[in-house]
Amino acid sequence: MSSNDRQALAQVPTAARWLGGAGLIPFVAGAAALWLVPAVHDRVVADLLVGYAATILAFMGAVHWGLAMSVADGRGMTRWFVAGVVPALVAW
């Protein structure tokens, strides 16, 4: 990791780093569960994993909308609004 990367990471609030990392737990647990649970439960685990992924994609789209809405005049932000909608459409 370069010093610029370390510097940028240091500017991210601690809570955001912890919560962002914790958001990976369901993905890791779901992937592990697909390997560990009996085959009869594979569909349930896969549905839970896909549902969580769709939720995260929608959340990431909302982040783009929040950034676009924070600009006072909103001009030139069309691509941010589009970028905010696309993850939810992909998830759907």
PDB file of N, CA, C and O in Angstrom:
ATOM      1  N   MET A   1       0.852  -1.170   0.000  1.00  0.00           N
ATOM      2  CA  MET A   1       0.000   0.000   0.000  1.00  0.00           C
ATOM      3  C   MET A   1       0.899   1.234   0.000  1.00  0.00           C
ATOM      4  O   MET A   1       1.828   1.342   0.800  1.00  0.00           O
ATOM      5  N   SER A   2       0.603   2.162  -0.914  1.00  0.00           N
ATOM      6  CA  SER A   2       1.423   3.361  -1.017  1.00  0.00           C
ATOM      7  C   SER A   2       1.085   4.342   0.103  1.00  0.00           C
ATOM      8  O   SER A   2       0.066   4.207   0.780  1.00  0.00           O
ATOM      9  N   SER A   3       1.946   5.319   0.280  1.00  0.00           N
ATOM     10  CA  SER A   3       1.700   6.315   1.327  1.00  0.00           C
ATOM     11  C   SER A   3       0.449   7.132   1.014  1.00  0.00           C
ATOM     12  O   SER A   3      -0.259   7.546   1.931  1.00  0.00           O
ATOM     13  N   ASN A   4       0.165   7.370  -0.278  1.00  0.00           N
ATOM     14  CA  ASN A   4      -1.065   8.075  -0.654  1.00  0.00           C
ATOM     15  C   ASN A   4      -2.299   7.268  -0.269  1.00  0.00           C
ATOM     16  O   ASN A   4      -3.295   7.822   0.196  1.00  0.00           O
ATOM     17  N   ASP A   5      -2.223   5.941  -0.469  1.00  0.00           N
ATOM     18  CA  ASP A   5      -3.335   5.077  -0.095  1.00  0.00           C
ATOM     19  C   ASP A   5      -3.545   5.097   1.415  1.00  0.00           C
ATOM     20  O   ASP A   5      -4.679   5.184   1.886  1.00  0.00           O
ATOM     21  N   ARG A   6      -2.462   5.019   2.169  1.00  0.00           N
ATOM     22  CA  ARG A   6      -2.560   5.057   3.631  1.00  0.00           C
ATOM     23  C   ARG A   6      -3.131   6.384   4.103  1.00  0.00           C
ATOM     24  O   ARG A   6      -3.939   6.433   5.031  1.00  0.00           O
ATOM     25  N   GLN A   7      -2.705   7.450   3.458  1.00  0.00           N
ATOM     26  CA  GLN A   7      -3.184   8.779   3.816  1.00  0.00           C
ATOM     27  C   GLN A   7      -4.683   8.905   3.530  1.00  0.00           C
ATOM     28  O   GLN A   7      -5.426   9.452   4.344  1.00  0.00           O
ATOM     29  N   ALA A   8      -5.122   8.406   2.386  1.00  0.00           N
ATOM     30  CA  ALA A   8      -6.542   8.461   2.034  1.00  0.00           C
ATOM     31  C   ALA A   8      -7.362   7.610   2.995  1.00  0.00           C
ATOM     32  O   ALA A   8      -8.450   8.015   3.404  1.00  0.00           O
ATOM     33  N   LEU A   9      -6.851   6.434   3.361  1.00  0.00           N
ATOM     34  CA  LEU A   9      -7.555   5.564   4.290  1.00  0.00           C
ATOM     35  C   LEU A   9      -7.661   6.198   5.669  1.00  0.00           C
ATOM     36  O   LEU A   9      -8.664   6.020   6.359  1.00  0.00           O
ATOM     37  N   ALA A  10      -6.648   6.925   6.068  1.00  0.00           N
ATOM     38  CA  ALA A  10      -6.662   7.578   7.380  1.00  0.00           C
ATOM     39  C   ALA A  10      -7.742   8.653   7.451  1.00  0.00           C
ATOM     40  O   ALA A  10      -8.198   8.995   8.542  1.00  0.00           O
ATOM     41  N   GLN A  11      -8.156   9.188   6.309  1.00  0.00           N
ATOM     42  CA  GLN A  11      -9.187  10.226   6.297  1.00  0.00           C
ATOM     43  C   GLN A  11     -10.600   9.651   6.372  1.00  0.00           C
ATOM     44  O   GLN A  11     -11.550  10.390   6.630  1.00  0.00           O
ATOM     45  N   VAL A  12     -10.750   8.357   6.151  1.00  0.00           N
ATOM     46  CA  VAL A  12     -12.058   7.713   6.253  1.00  0.00           C
ATOM     47  C   VAL A  12     -12.379   7.534   7.734  1.00  0.00           C
ATOM     48  O   VAL A  12     -11.553   7.017   8.487  1.00  0.00           O
ATOM     49  N   PRO A  13     -13.575   7.957   8.161  1.00  0.00           N
ATOM     50  CA  PRO A  13     -13.926   7.796   9.579  1.00  0.00           C
ATOM     51  C   PRO A  13     -13.832   6.335  10.019  1.00  0.00           C
ATOM     52  O   PRO A  13     -14.154   5.422   9.259  1.00  0.00           O
ATOM     53  N   THR A  14     -13.395   6.135  11.238  1.00  0.00           N
ATOM     54  CA  THR A  14     -13.207   4.786  11.774  1.00  0.00           C
ATOM     55  C   THR A  14     -14.489   3.975  11.697  1.00  0.00           C
ATOM     56  O   THR A  14     -14.461   2.803  11.320  1.00  0.00           O
ATOM     57  N   ALA A  15     -15.610   4.584  12.051  1.00  0.00           N
ATOM     58  CA  ALA A  15     -16.881   3.857  12.015  1.00  0.00           C
ATOM     59  C   ALA A  15     -17.196   3.378  10.601  1.00  0.00           C
ATOM     60  O   ALA A  15     -17.705   2.271  10.423  1.00  0.00           O
ATOM     61  N   ALA A  16     -16.901   4.194   9.601  1.00  0.00           N
ATOM     62  CA  ALA A  16     -17.160   3.814   8.215  1.00  0.00           C
ATOM     63  C   ALA A  16     -16.281   2.631   7.812  1.00  0.00           C
ATOM     64  O   ALA A  16     -16.733   1.727   7.109  1.00  0.00           O
ATOM     65  N   ARG A  17     -15.039   2.640   8.253  1.00  0.00           N
ATOM     66  CA  ARG A  17     -14.153   1.518   7.936  1.00  0.00           C
ATOM     67  C   ARG A  17     -14.659   0.234   8.575  1.00  0.00           C
ATOM     68  O   ARG A  17     -14.701  -0.810   7.924  1.00  0.00           O
ATOM     69  N   TRP A  18     -15.043   0.305   9.844  1.00  0.00           N
ATOM     70  CA  TRP A  18     -15.525  -0.878  10.554  1.00  0.00           C
ATOM     71  C   TRP A  18     -16.835  -1.389   9.955  1.00  0.00           C
ATOM     72  O   TRP A  18     -16.992  -2.588   9.723  1.00  0.00           O
ATOM     73  N   LEU A  19     -17.763  -0.485   9.711  1.00  0.00           N
ATOM     74  CA  LEU A  19     -19.048  -0.906   9.159  1.00  0.00           C
ATOM     75  C   LEU A  19     -18.904  -1.416   7.732  1.00  0.00           C
ATOM     76  O   LEU A  19     -19.577  -2.370   7.339  1.00  0.00           O
ATOM     77  N   GLY A  20     -18.032  -0.785   6.958  1.00  0.00           N
ATOM     78  CA  GLY A  20     -17.770  -1.263   5.605  1.00  0.00           C
ATOM     79  C   GLY A  20     -17.181  -2.665   5.609  1.00  0.00           C
ATOM     80  O   GLY A  20     -17.581  -3.520   4.818  1.00  0.00           O
ATOM     81  N   GLY A  21     -16.240  -2.891   6.494  1.00  0.00           N
ATOM     82  CA  GLY A  21     -15.656  -4.228   6.625  1.00  0.00           C
ATOM     83  C   GLY A  21     -16.667  -5.249   7.120  1.00  0.00           C
ATOM     84  O   GLY A  21     -16.700  -6.383   6.644  1.00  0.00           O
ATOM     85  N   ALA A  22     -17.490  -4.839   8.079  1.00  0.00           N
ATOM     86  CA  ALA A  22     -18.515  -5.743   8.611  1.00  0.00           C
ATOM     87  C   ALA A  22     -19.546  -6.104   7.542  1.00  0.00           C
ATOM     88  O   ALA A  22     -20.152  -7.174   7.594  1.00  0.00           O
ATOM     89  N   GLY A  23     -19.739  -5.212   6.580  1.00  0.00           N
ATOM     90  CA  GLY A  23     -20.672  -5.498   5.492  1.00  0.00           C
ATOM     91  C   GLY A  23     -20.218  -6.648   4.612  1.00  0.00           C
ATOM     92  O   GLY A  23     -21.012  -7.204   3.853  1.00  0.00           O
ATOM     93  N   LEU A  24     -18.958  -7.004   4.710  1.00  0.00           N
ATOM     94  CA  LEU A  24     -18.452  -8.150   3.946  1.00  0.00           C
ATOM     95  C   LEU A  24     -18.793  -9.485   4.612  1.00  0.00           C
ATOM     96  O   LEU A  24     -18.784 -10.527   3.956  1.00  0.00           O
ATOM     97  N   ILE A  25     -19.090  -9.454   5.896  1.00  0.00           N
ATOM     98  CA  ILE A  25     -19.346 -10.693   6.645  1.00  0.00           C
ATOM     99  C   ILE A  25     -20.458 -11.528   6.016  1.00  0.00           C
ATOM    100  O   ILE A  25     -20.269 -12.729   5.829  1.00  0.00           O
ATOM    101  N   PRO A  26     -21.624 -10.936   5.679  1.00  0.00           N
ATOM    102  CA  PRO A  26     -22.666 -11.772   5.057  1.00  0.00           C
ATOM    103  C   PRO A  26     -22.235 -12.401   3.726  1.00  0.00           C
ATOM    104  O   PRO A  26     -22.662 -13.508   3.398  1.00  0.00           O
ATOM    105  N   PHE A  27     -21.394 -11.701   2.963  1.00  0.00           N
ATOM    106  CA  PHE A  27     -20.906 -12.284   1.714  1.00  0.00           C
ATOM    107  C   PHE A  27     -20.000 -13.486   1.986  1.00  0.00           C
ATOM    108  O   PHE A  27     -20.140 -14.532   1.351  1.00  0.00           O
ATOM    109  N   VAL A  28     -19.089 -13.336   2.914  1.00  0.00           N
ATOM    110  CA  VAL A  28     -18.172 -14.431   3.253  1.00  0.00           C
ATOM    111  C   VAL A  28     -18.944 -15.591   3.876  1.00  0.00           C
ATOM    112  O   VAL A  28     -18.725 -16.751   3.528  1.00  0.00           O
ATOM    113  N   ALA A  29     -19.847 -15.270   4.796  1.00  0.00           N
ATOM    114  CA  ALA A  29     -20.635 -16.315   5.453  1.00  0.00           C
ATOM    115  C   ALA A  29     -21.531 -17.031   4.443  1.00  0.00           C
ATOM    116  O   ALA A  29     -21.671 -18.253   4.493  1.00  0.00           O
ATOM    117  N   GLY A  30     -22.134 -16.275   3.530  1.00  0.00           N
ATOM    118  CA  GLY A  30     -22.993 -16.892   2.519  1.00  0.00           C
ATOM    119  C   GLY A  30     -22.216 -17.797   1.587  1.00  0.00           C
ATOM    120  O   GLY A  30     -22.673 -18.889   1.252  1.00  0.00           O
ATOM    121  N   ALA A  31     -21.043 -17.350   1.166  1.00  0.00           N
ATOM    122  CA  ALA A  31     -20.211 -18.179   0.288  1.00  0.00           C
ATOM    123  C   ALA A  31     -19.775 -19.451   1.017  1.00  0.00           C
ATOM    124  O   ALA A  31     -19.791 -20.541   0.445  1.00  0.00           O
ATOM    125  N   ALA A  32     -19.388 -19.302   2.280  1.00  0.00           N
ATOM    126  CA  ALA A  32     -18.990 -20.479   3.065  1.00  0.00           C
ATOM    127  C   ALA A  32     -20.174 -21.416   3.259  1.00  0.00           C
ATOM    128  O   ALA A  32     -20.034 -22.637   3.180  1.00  0.00           O
ATOM    129  N   ALA A  33     -21.349 -20.829   3.516  1.00  0.00           N
ATOM    130  CA  ALA A  33     -22.532 -21.659   3.729  1.00  0.00           C
ATOM    131  C   ALA A  33     -22.886 -22.470   2.487  1.00  0.00           C
ATOM    132  O   ALA A  33     -23.355 -23.602   2.595  1.00  0.00           O
ATOM    133  N   LEU A  34     -22.665 -21.898   1.322  1.00  0.00           N
ATOM    134  CA  LEU A  34     -22.941 -22.652   0.096  1.00  0.00           C
ATOM    135  C   LEU A  34     -22.094 -23.918   0.011  1.00  0.00           C
ATOM    136  O   LEU A  34     -22.509 -24.916  -0.578  1.00  0.00           O
ATOM    137  N   TRP A  35     -20.910 -23.866   0.601  1.00  0.00           N
ATOM    138  CA  TRP A  35     -20.033 -25.033   0.607  1.00  0.00           C
ATOM    139  C   TRP A  35     -20.376 -25.994   1.742  1.00  0.00           C
ATOM    140  O   TRP A  35     -20.187 -27.204   1.617  1.00  0.00           O
ATOM    141  N   LEU A  36     -20.885 -25.447   2.857  1.00  0.00           N
ATOM    142  CA  LEU A  36     -21.012 -26.244   4.071  1.00  0.00           C
ATOM    143  C   LEU A  36     -22.399 -26.817   4.336  1.00  0.00           C
ATOM    144  O   LEU A  36     -22.511 -27.874   4.957  1.00  0.00           O
ATOM    145  N   VAL A  37     -23.449 -26.155   3.886  1.00  0.00           N
ATOM    146  CA  VAL A  37     -24.791 -26.651   4.195  1.00  0.00           C
ATOM    147  C   VAL A  37     -25.145 -27.820   3.277  1.00  0.00           C
ATOM    148  O   VAL A  37     -24.590 -27.957   2.187  1.00  0.00           O
ATOM    149  N   PRO A  38     -26.068 -28.651   3.726  1.00  0.00           N
ATOM    150  CA  PRO A  38     -26.509 -29.742   2.855  1.00  0.00           C
ATOM    151  C   PRO A  38     -27.098 -29.195   1.545  1.00  0.00           C
ATOM    152  O   PRO A  38     -27.662 -28.101   1.522  1.00  0.00           O
ATOM    153  N   ALA A  39     -26.966 -29.938   0.497  1.00  0.00           N
ATOM    154  CA  ALA A  39     -27.388 -29.491  -0.832  1.00  0.00           C
ATOM    155  C   ALA A  39     -28.854 -29.080  -0.871  1.00  0.00           C
ATOM    156  O   ALA A  39     -29.241 -28.238  -1.681  1.00  0.00           O
ATOM    157  N   VAL A  40     -29.660 -29.661  -0.013  1.00  0.00           N
ATOM    158  CA  VAL A  40     -31.090 -29.354  -0.002  1.00  0.00           C
ATOM    159  C   VAL A  40     -31.345 -27.888   0.377  1.00  0.00           C
ATOM    160  O   VAL A  40     -32.400 -27.346   0.047  1.00  0.00           O
ATOM    161  N   HIS A  41     -30.402 -27.244   1.060  1.00  0.00           N
ATOM    162  CA  HIS A  41     -30.556 -25.855   1.497  1.00  0.00           C
ATOM    163  C   HIS A  41     -29.809 -24.861   0.603  1.00  0.00           C
ATOM    164  O   HIS A  41     -29.822 -23.660   0.873  1.00  0.00           O
ATOM    165  N   ASP A  42     -29.168 -25.343  -0.444  1.00  0.00           N
ATOM    166  CA  ASP A  42     -28.395 -24.460  -1.328  1.00  0.00           C
ATOM    167  C   ASP A  42     -29.231 -23.312  -1.869  1.00  0.00           C
ATOM    168  O   ASP A  42     -28.775 -22.169  -1.902  1.00  0.00           O
ATOM    169  N   ARG A  43     -30.445 -23.610  -2.292  1.00  0.00           N
ATOM    170  CA  ARG A  43     -31.299 -22.578  -2.899  1.00  0.00           C
ATOM    171  C   ARG A  43     -31.625 -21.468  -1.901  1.00  0.00           C
ATOM    172  O   ARG A  43     -31.619 -20.290  -2.256  1.00  0.00           O
ATOM    173  N   VAL A  44     -31.906 -21.843  -0.662  1.00  0.00           N
ATOM    174  CA  VAL A  44     -32.229 -20.852   0.375  1.00  0.00           C
ATOM    175  C   VAL A  44     -31.018 -19.963   0.634  1.00  0.00           C
ATOM    176  O   VAL A  44     -31.145 -18.740   0.699  1.00  0.00           O
ATOM    177  N   VAL A  45     -29.860 -20.565   0.781  1.00  0.00           N
ATOM    178  CA  VAL A  45     -28.640 -19.793   1.046  1.00  0.00           C
ATOM    179  C   VAL A  45     -28.329 -18.883  -0.135  1.00  0.00           C
ATOM    180  O   VAL A  45     -27.982 -17.718   0.055  1.00  0.00           O
ATOM    181  N   ALA A  46     -28.449 -19.403  -1.343  1.00  0.00           N
ATOM    182  CA  ALA A  46     -28.182 -18.586  -2.535  1.00  0.00           C
ATOM    183  C   ALA A  46     -29.159 -17.417  -2.621  1.00  0.00           C
ATOM    184  O   ALA A  46     -28.758 -16.304  -2.964  1.00  0.00           O
ATOM    185  N   ASP A  47     -30.434 -17.654  -2.316  1.00  0.00           N
ATOM    186  CA  ASP A  47     -31.423 -16.566  -2.332  1.00  0.00           C
ATOM    187  C   ASP A  47     -31.088 -15.501  -1.301  1.00  0.00           C
ATOM    188  O   ASP A  47     -31.218 -14.309  -1.578  1.00  0.00           O
ATOM    189  N   LEU A  48     -30.662 -15.914  -0.120  1.00  0.00           N
ATOM    190  CA  LEU A  48     -30.265 -14.944   0.915  1.00  0.00           C
ATOM    191  C   LEU A  48     -29.051 -14.139   0.466  1.00  0.00           C
ATOM    192  O   LEU A  48     -28.986 -12.927   0.673  1.00  0.00           O
ATOM    193  N   LEU A  49     -28.109 -14.811  -0.138  1.00  0.00           N
ATOM    194  CA  LEU A  49     -26.893 -14.140  -0.609  1.00  0.00           C
ATOM    195  C   LEU A  49     -27.215 -13.148  -1.726  1.00  0.00           C
ATOM    196  O   LEU A  49     -26.695 -12.032  -1.723  1.00  0.00           O
ATOM    197  N   VAL A  50     -28.046 -13.529  -2.660  1.00  0.00           N
ATOM    198  CA  VAL A  50     -28.437 -12.634  -3.746  1.00  0.00           C
ATOM    199  C   VAL A  50     -29.262 -11.462  -3.202  1.00  0.00           C
ATOM    200  O   VAL A  50     -29.101 -10.330  -3.659  1.00  0.00           O
ATOM    201  N   GLY A  51     -30.130 -11.722  -2.245  1.00  0.00           N
ATOM    202  CA  GLY A  51     -30.914 -10.646  -1.628  1.00  0.00           C
ATOM    203  C   GLY A  51     -30.034  -9.622  -0.940  1.00  0.00           C
ATOM    204  O   GLY A  51     -30.264  -8.418  -1.057  1.00  0.00           O
ATOM    205  N   TYR A  52     -29.038 -10.090  -0.231  1.00  0.00           N
ATOM    206  CA  TYR A  52     -28.112  -9.169   0.436  1.00  0.00           C
ATOM    207  C   TYR A  52     -27.310  -8.378  -0.602  1.00  0.00           C
ATOM    208  O   TYR A  52     -27.100  -7.176  -0.440  1.00  0.00           O
ATOM    209  N   ALA A  53     -26.865  -9.045  -1.657  1.00  0.00           N
ATOM    210  CA  ALA A  53     -26.119  -8.363  -2.714  1.00  0.00           C
ATOM    211  C   ALA A  53     -26.978  -7.284  -3.366  1.00  0.00           C
ATOM    212  O   ALA A  53     -26.488  -6.193  -3.660  1.00  0.00           O
ATOM    213  N   ALA A  54     -28.255  -7.582  -3.593  1.00  0.00           N
ATOM    214  CA  ALA A  54     -29.153  -6.588  -4.181  1.00  0.00           C
ATOM    215  C   ALA A  54     -29.318  -5.391  -3.249  1.00  0.00           C
ATOM    216  O   ALA A  54     -29.367  -4.250  -3.706  1.00  0.00           O
ATOM    217  N   THR A  55     -29.402  -5.643  -1.971  1.00  0.00           N
ATOM    218  CA  THR A  55     -29.512  -4.555  -0.993  1.00  0.00           C
ATOM    219  C   THR A  55     -28.273  -3.672  -1.027  1.00  0.00           C
ATOM    220  O   THR A  55     -28.385  -2.447  -1.001  1.00  0.00           O
ATOM    221  N   ILE A  56     -27.113  -4.272  -1.083  1.00  0.00           N
ATOM    222  CA  ILE A  56     -25.866  -3.508  -1.123  1.00  0.00           C
ATOM    223  C   ILE A  56     -25.781  -2.704  -2.419  1.00  0.00           C
ATOM    224  O   ILE A  56     -25.357  -1.548  -2.392  1.00  0.00           O
ATOM    225  N   LEU A  57     -26.171  -3.284  -3.545  1.00  0.00           N
ATOM    226  CA  LEU A  57     -26.150  -2.548  -4.809  1.00  0.00           C
ATOM    227  C   LEU A  57     -27.089  -1.342  -4.753  1.00  0.00           C
ATOM    228  O   LEU A  57     -26.740  -0.265  -5.235  1.00  0.00           O
ATOM    229  N   ALA A  58     -28.262  -1.515  -4.176  1.00  0.00           N
ATOM    230  CA  ALA A  58     -29.195  -0.396  -4.042  1.00  0.00           C
ATOM    231  C   ALA A  58     -28.610   0.682  -3.133  1.00  0.00           C
ATOM    232  O   ALA A  58     -28.765   1.873  -3.403  1.00  0.00           O
ATOM    233  N   PHE A  59     -27.942   0.271  -2.065  1.00  0.00           N
ATOM    234  CA  PHE A  59     -27.297   1.225  -1.162  1.00  0.00           C
ATOM    235  C   PHE A  59     -26.221   2.013  -1.898  1.00  0.00           C
ATOM    236  O   PHE A  59     -26.125   3.230  -1.740  1.00  0.00           O
ATOM    237  N   MET A  60     -25.418   1.333  -2.694  1.00  0.00           N
ATOM    238  CA  MET A  60     -24.365   2.020  -3.430  1.00  0.00           C
ATOM    239  C   MET A  60     -24.952   3.014  -4.426  1.00  0.00           C
ATOM    240  O   MET A  60     -24.379   4.080  -4.650  1.00  0.00           O
ATOM    241  N   GLY A  61     -26.088   2.672  -5.022  1.00  0.00           N
ATOM    242  CA  GLY A  61     -26.770   3.616  -5.896  1.00  0.00           C
ATOM    243  C   GLY A  61     -27.233   4.840  -5.134  1.00  0.00           C
ATOM    244  O   GLY A  61     -27.163   5.958  -5.644  1.00  0.00           O
ATOM    245  N   ALA A  62     -27.705   4.634  -3.917  1.00  0.00           N
ATOM    246  CA  ALA A  62     -28.155   5.757  -3.092  1.00  0.00           C
ATOM    247  C   ALA A  62     -27.000   6.691  -2.750  1.00  0.00           C
ATOM    248  O   ALA A  62     -27.197   7.898  -2.614  1.00  0.00           O
ATOM    249  N   VAL A  63     -25.810   6.143  -2.614  1.00  0.00           N
ATOM    250  CA  VAL A  63     -24.637   6.984  -2.354  1.00  0.00           C
ATOM    251  C   VAL A  63     -24.414   7.933  -3.531  1.00  0.00           C
ATOM    252  O   VAL A  63     -24.131   9.113  -3.326  1.00  0.00           O
ATOM    253  N   HIS A  64     -24.537   7.437  -4.746  1.00  0.00           N
ATOM    254  CA  HIS A  64     -24.384   8.296  -5.928  1.00  0.00           C
ATOM    255  C   HIS A  64     -25.445   9.390  -5.949  1.00  0.00           C
ATOM    256  O   HIS A  64     -25.150  10.541  -6.268  1.00  0.00           O
ATOM    257  N   TRP A  65     -26.679   9.028  -5.607  1.00  0.00           N
ATOM    258  CA  TRP A  65     -27.747  10.029  -5.576  1.00  0.00           C
ATOM    259  C   TRP A  65     -27.450  11.085  -4.520  1.00  0.00           C
ATOM    260  O   TRP A  65     -27.649  12.276  -4.759  1.00  0.00           O
ATOM    261  N   GLY A  66     -26.977  10.659  -3.363  1.00  0.00           N
ATOM    262  CA  GLY A  66     -26.639  11.621  -2.305  1.00  0.00           C
ATOM    263  C   GLY A  66     -25.563  12.590  -2.746  1.00  0.00           C
ATOM    264  O   GLY A  66     -25.655  13.786  -2.471  1.00  0.00           O
ATOM    265  N   LEU A  67     -24.547  12.090  -3.427  1.00  0.00           N
ATOM    266  CA  LEU A  67     -23.493  12.963  -3.939  1.00  0.00           C
ATOM    267  C   LEU A  67     -24.042  13.941  -4.965  1.00  0.00           C
ATOM    268  O   LEU A  67     -23.706  15.125  -4.945  1.00  0.00           O
ATOM    269  N   ALA A  68     -24.880  13.450  -5.853  1.00  0.00           N
ATOM    270  CA  ALA A  68     -25.449  14.323  -6.880  1.00  0.00           C
ATOM    271  C   ALA A  68     -26.366  15.374  -6.266  1.00  0.00           C
ATOM    272  O   ALA A  68     -26.366  16.525  -6.704  1.00  0.00           O
ATOM    273  N   MET A  69     -27.135  14.999  -5.271  1.00  0.00           N
ATOM    274  CA  MET A  69     -28.064  15.936  -4.636  1.00  0.00           C
ATOM    275  C   MET A  69     -27.329  16.993  -3.811  1.00  0.00           C
ATOM    276  O   MET A  69     -27.882  18.057  -3.532  1.00  0.00           O
ATOM    277  N   SER A  70     -26.105  16.711  -3.425  1.00  0.00           N
ATOM    278  CA  SER A  70     -25.360  17.657  -2.590  1.00  0.00           C
ATOM    279  C   SER A  70     -24.798  18.832  -3.387  1.00  0.00           C
ATOM    280  O   SER A  70     -24.348  19.820  -2.807  1.00  0.00           O
ATOM    281  N   VAL A  71     -24.825  18.725  -4.704  1.00  0.00           N
ATOM    282  CA  VAL A  71     -24.348  19.811  -5.557  1.00  0.00           C
ATOM    283  C   VAL A  71     -25.463  20.856  -5.646  1.00  0.00           C
ATOM    284  O   VAL A  71     -26.610  20.530  -5.951  1.00  0.00           O
ATOM    285  N   ALA A  72     -25.113  22.102  -5.377  1.00  0.00           N
ATOM    286  CA  ALA A  72     -26.110  23.163  -5.249  1.00  0.00           C
ATOM    287  C   ALA A  72     -26.987  23.318  -6.484  1.00  0.00           C
ATOM    288  O   ALA A  72     -28.212  23.311  -6.362  1.00  0.00           O
ATOM    289  N   ASP A  73     -26.398  23.458  -7.672  1.00  0.00           N
ATOM    290  CA  ASP A  73     -27.221  23.722  -8.850  1.00  0.00           C
ATOM    291  C   ASP A  73     -27.623  22.442  -9.587  1.00  0.00           C
ATOM    292  O   ASP A  73     -28.558  22.465 -10.388  1.00  0.00           O
ATOM    293  N   GLY A  74     -26.942  21.341  -9.332  1.00  0.00           N
ATOM    294  CA  GLY A  74     -27.297  20.060  -9.920  1.00  0.00           C
ATOM    295  C   GLY A  74     -26.946  19.900 -11.390  1.00  0.00           C
ATOM    296  O   GLY A  74     -27.169  18.837 -11.969  1.00  0.00           O
ATOM    297  N   ARG A  75     -26.396  20.954 -12.005  1.00  0.00           N
ATOM    298  CA  ARG A  75     -26.041  20.849 -13.420  1.00  0.00           C
ATOM    299  C   ARG A  75     -24.851  19.906 -13.601  1.00  0.00           C
ATOM    300  O   ARG A  75     -23.922  19.896 -12.794  1.00  0.00           O
ATOM    301  N   GLY A  76     -24.897  19.136 -14.645  1.00  0.00           N
ATOM    302  CA  GLY A  76     -23.798  18.225 -14.947  1.00  0.00           C
ATOM    303  C   GLY A  76     -23.785  16.976 -14.087  1.00  0.00           C
ATOM    304  O   GLY A  76     -22.819  16.214 -14.119  1.00  0.00           O
ATOM    305  N   MET A  77     -24.836  16.755 -13.324  1.00  0.00           N
ATOM    306  CA  MET A  77     -24.857  15.608 -12.424  1.00  0.00           C
ATOM    307  C   MET A  77     -25.685  14.446 -12.967  1.00  0.00           C
ATOM    308  O   MET A  77     -25.910  13.461 -12.263  1.00  0.00           O
ATOM    309  N   THR A  78     -26.135  14.554 -14.206  1.00  0.00           N
ATOM    310  CA  THR A  78     -26.978  13.504 -14.789  1.00  0.00           C
ATOM    311  C   THR A  78     -26.302  12.147 -14.704  1.00  0.00           C
ATOM    312  O   THR A  78     -26.948  11.149 -14.382  1.00  0.00           O
ATOM    313  N   ARG A  79     -25.011  12.101 -14.988  1.00  0.00           N
ATOM    314  CA  ARG A  79     -24.313  10.801 -14.949  1.00  0.00           C
ATOM    315  C   ARG A  79     -24.301  10.222 -13.540  1.00  0.00           C
ATOM    316  O   ARG A  79     -24.307   9.002 -13.381  1.00  0.00           O
ATOM    317  N   TRP A  80     -24.282  11.077 -12.508  1.00  0.00           N
ATOM    318  CA  TRP A  80     -24.331  10.586 -11.134  1.00  0.00           C
ATOM    319  C   TRP A  80     -25.704  10.003 -10.820  1.00  0.00           C
ATOM    320  O   TRP A  80     -25.812   8.973 -10.154  1.00  0.00           O
ATOM    321  N   PHE A  81     -26.769  10.680 -11.311  1.00  0.00           N
ATOM    322  CA  PHE A  81     -28.110  10.149 -11.103  1.00  0.00           C
ATOM    323  C   PHE A  81     -28.285   8.812 -11.823  1.00  0.00           C
ATOM    324  O   PHE A  81     -28.870   7.876 -11.279  1.00  0.00           O
ATOM    325  N   VAL A  82     -27.777   8.734 -13.039  1.00  0.00           N
ATOM    326  CA  VAL A  82     -27.845   7.477 -13.791  1.00  0.00           C
ATOM    327  C   VAL A  82     -27.041   6.401 -13.065  1.00  0.00           C
ATOM    328  O   VAL A  82     -27.496   5.265 -12.931  1.00  0.00           O
ATOM    329  N   ALA A  83     -25.855   6.757 -12.600  1.00  0.00           N
ATOM    330  CA  ALA A  83     -25.024   5.800 -11.865  1.00  0.00           C
ATOM    331  C   ALA A  83     -25.719   5.341 -10.584  1.00  0.00           C
ATOM    332  O   ALA A  83     -25.459   4.241 -10.096  1.00  0.00           O
ATOM    333  N   GLY A  84     -26.593   6.171 -10.044  1.00  0.00           N
ATOM    334  CA  GLY A  84     -27.330   5.791  -8.844  1.00  0.00           C
ATOM    335  C   GLY A  84     -28.464   4.844  -9.141  1.00  0.00           C
ATOM    336  O   GLY A  84     -28.848   4.064  -8.269  1.00  0.00           O
ATOM    337  N   VAL A  85     -29.013   4.880 -10.332  1.00  0.00           N
ATOM    338  CA  VAL A  85     -30.141   4.028 -10.688  1.00  0.00           C
ATOM    339  C   VAL A  85     -29.674   2.653 -11.203  1.00  0.00           C
ATOM    340  O   VAL A  85     -30.317   1.636 -10.945  1.00  0.00           O
ATOM    341  N   VAL A  86     -28.578   2.640 -11.913  1.00  0.00           N
ATOM    342  CA  VAL A  86     -28.114   1.405 -12.558  1.00  0.00           C
ATOM    343  C   VAL A  86     -27.892   0.254 -11.564  1.00  0.00           C
ATOM    344  O   VAL A  86     -28.340  -0.858 -11.844  1.00  0.00           O
ATOM    345  N   PRO A  87     -27.224   0.464 -10.416  1.00  0.00           N
ATOM    346  CA  PRO A  87     -27.047  -0.681  -9.499  1.00  0.00           C
ATOM    347  C   PRO A  87     -28.362  -1.298  -9.040  1.00  0.00           C
ATOM    348  O   PRO A  87     -28.466  -2.520  -8.938  1.00  0.00           O
ATOM    349  N   ALA A  88     -29.374  -0.464  -8.760  1.00  0.00           N
ATOM    350  CA  ALA A  88     -30.668  -1.008  -8.333  1.00  0.00           C
ATOM    351  C   ALA A  88     -31.320  -1.798  -9.463  1.00  0.00           C
ATOM    352  O   ALA A  88     -31.937  -2.834  -9.215  1.00  0.00           O
ATOM    353  N   LEU A  89     -31.192  -1.323 -10.698  1.00  0.00           N
ATOM    354  CA  LEU A  89     -31.752  -2.050 -11.834  1.00  0.00           C
ATOM    355  C   LEU A  89     -31.034  -3.379 -12.038  1.00  0.00           C
ATOM    356  O   LEU A  89     -31.665  -4.393 -12.341  1.00  0.00           O
ATOM    357  N   VAL A  90     -29.730  -3.371 -11.873  1.00  0.00           N
ATOM    358  CA  VAL A  90     -28.960  -4.615 -11.985  1.00  0.00           C
ATOM    359  C   VAL A  90     -29.397  -5.590 -10.888  1.00  0.00           C
ATOM    360  O   VAL A  90     -29.575  -6.783 -11.135  1.00  0.00           O
ATOM    361  N   ALA A  91     -29.566  -5.064  -9.682  1.00  0.00           N
ATOM    362  CA  ALA A  91     -29.985  -5.923  -8.569  1.00  0.00           C
ATOM    363  C   ALA A  91     -31.374  -6.510  -8.802  1.00  0.00           C
ATOM    364  O   ALA A  91     -31.644  -7.658  -8.448  1.00  0.00           O
ATOM    365  N   TRP A  92     -32.248  -5.709  -9.401  1.00  0.00           N
ATOM    366  CA  TRP A  92     -33.607  -6.170  -9.654  1.00  0.00           C
ATOM    367  C   TRP A  92     -33.609  -7.264 -10.690  1.00  0.00           C
ATOM    368  O   TRP A  92     -34.670  -7.782 -11.038  1.00  0.00           O
TER     369      TRP A  92
END
